[in-house]
């Protein structure tokens, strides 16, 4: 007969050993895991995450304004400037698993504030650049600062929102889209008034507002509990740090860091690789469309002003999509899985339409809908990952890092592939038709495996390290061994 006696002292933690392994149960009744869920301070967290995204993603659009000035003032080639900016933004996403691992060792507030400080210092260094090497070093620092909040801000939204998660996530990404729209003309005015160096210094001071957003972030109880559980498991298996040699401590730190990179989630959820590949393909098509929409419009006979207007219409479509998709998912009208398929197919149809559209109003409509289908999928990605990993709290952070890594590969490949196809064919028709075909391939990747996705969603919960309240445990039927920690 198993001894099921429990000493239920307040704020105590109990280790339960059962057939699922070791479970750490928070015995405190004064705090509930659903504290501030979908209400109260959750909205402050949403404001903070949106503010961070406003500057974090707005940087991407702003640097396009600096390109002519850098080419002229620093005597740099367009290739060198493009390479520096690719480092700045491609590296931030490519290191997604590293940002995931850091969420296990630092609080969300520390990550966001550190990111704001480092990115602002990188901007200050760029404003003082005298050569391409100096600029490259500043861009690396900017990239690290921009990458630190990537996973932290989304995990914070997930911790504080459940029923309204899709809506909150969409609003967060909308902040980034607004930043890309608003900051570019502001920086243009600053460049005309203070020069590019002065404008970049002012923008660096504006970017410090990321730190304000970071200070508003608090760690949810579930994140605190998860960190304590990890430390307790490490103590149970390896002993306390004082009992180990300094070399063992260093090796243990490296082992834990590499374990938290998130790659293990691919072993536990093999279907995730299919969805990450589809996301990579979709972002490849999106990047190719964004970079060459203006050039395509000019080649078919329209002016640069008209081409810029069509680009702005595409941005408006992306903003509209990010706002309206979330509430439909929250209300159960559509799942993230089905929304992703619809947006993949819709993006393929829009890209397929370009070679057959000549009238200005039709081209405007296609550009608007292309932005809607191609540019508003970032919030859907996060909701989709949450659906797949709904029973795996720790796996969600890992999947976010992997998502950024896979998407960065697609973004880095989209521009060169589209440009290469134009070089060998002499027109953008073949390029856009190829991008449409890639969208179809991405849709087929997840359409042909719907049964695996449904099986994943219906799988019973096996992550027994959830935050359980003792009133939900039937002590009379629990076949466990319990020992007080």
Secondary structure, DSSP 8 states (H G I E B T S, - for coil): ---------TT-EEEEEETTEEEEEE--SSS-TTTTTTSTTHHHHHHHHHHHHHHHHHHHHHHHHHHHHHHHHS---HHHHHHHHHHHHHHHHHTHHHHHHHTTTS-HHHHHHHHHHHHHHHHHHHHT--SHHHHHHHHHHHHHHHHHHHHHHHHHHHHH-STTHHHHHHHHHHHHHHHHHHHHHHHHHHHHHHHHHHHHHHHHHHHTHHHHHHHH----HHHHHHHHHHHHHHHHHH--GGGS-HHHHHHHHHHHHHHTTSTHHHHH-THHHHHHHHHHHHHHHHHHHHHHHHHHHHHTT--HHHHHHHHHHHHHHHHHHHHHHHHHHHTTSS-HHHHHHHHHHHHHHHHHHGGG--SHHHHHHHHHHHHHHHHS-HHHHHHHHHHHTTT-HHHHHHHHHHHHHHHHHHHHHHHHHHHHHHHHHSSHHHHHHHHHHHHHHHHHHHHTTHHHHHHHHHS----TTS---GGG--TTT---EEEE-
